[in-house]
Amino acid sequence: MPPNALKIVVAGAAFIAVANRAGAADEKMILLPSADAIKWGDPPPTLPKGIKLAVLTGDPSQPGPFVLRVYFAANTVVAPHTHKTAENLTVISGELYHQMGEKLDKNSGDQMKLGAFVYLPAMMPHSVWTKEENTVAQVTGTRPFGLDYINPADDPSKK
């Protein structure tokens, strides 16, 4: 490597480190010391009845990272859909059923219990549902967050 190339690499790395620290200074710590501190609200109209959302950090409608808690009442179904960005889903309480693919078949999904995790790449068709138990999941990813139903008729906002 030529001597000047090493200087350029070191200078570039230093610039990136300083820029990252400067951006972090604008962020504020968020502490929710218990589940009681979470503020639940209504989801966007594209999600079915029986779901409540809590935005823990980030604005899911704007670019950047986000963390959501999703409450699913018993017997809630989110029909097959995709997301434009990748997401991580972890079950916090209850049990959630997850199925890959463009068709809903409640007999072939995976049961996800407390602590279960699934990573979904962008545009991966899947569906989720609950049975007799209320469930809470945590979803993390990058924004903007939203879902597109495989069958547009499944979109609750269209009904």
HELIX and SHEET records of a PDB file:
HELIX    1   1 PRO A    3  ALA A   25  1                                  23    
HELIX    2   2 ALA A   35  ALA A   37  5                                   3    
HELIX    3   3 PRO A  152  ASP A  154  5                                   3    
HELIX    4   4 PRO A  156  LYS A  158  5                                   3    
SHEET    1   A 5 ILE A  51  THR A  57  0                                        
SHEET    2   A 5 GLY A  64  PHE A  72 -1                                        
SHEET    3   A 5 THR A 135  ARG A 143 -1                                        
SHEET    4   A 5 GLU A  87  SER A  93 -1                                        
SHEET    5   A 5 PHE A 117  LEU A 120 -1                                        
SHEET    1   B 5 ASP A 110  MET A 112  0                                        
SHEET    2   B 5 LEU A  96  MET A 100 -1                                        
SHEET    3   B 5 HIS A 126  TRP A 129 -1                                        
SHEET    4   B 5 VAL A  77  THR A  82 -1                                        
SHEET    5   B 5 ASP A 148  TYR A 149 -1                                        
END                                                                             
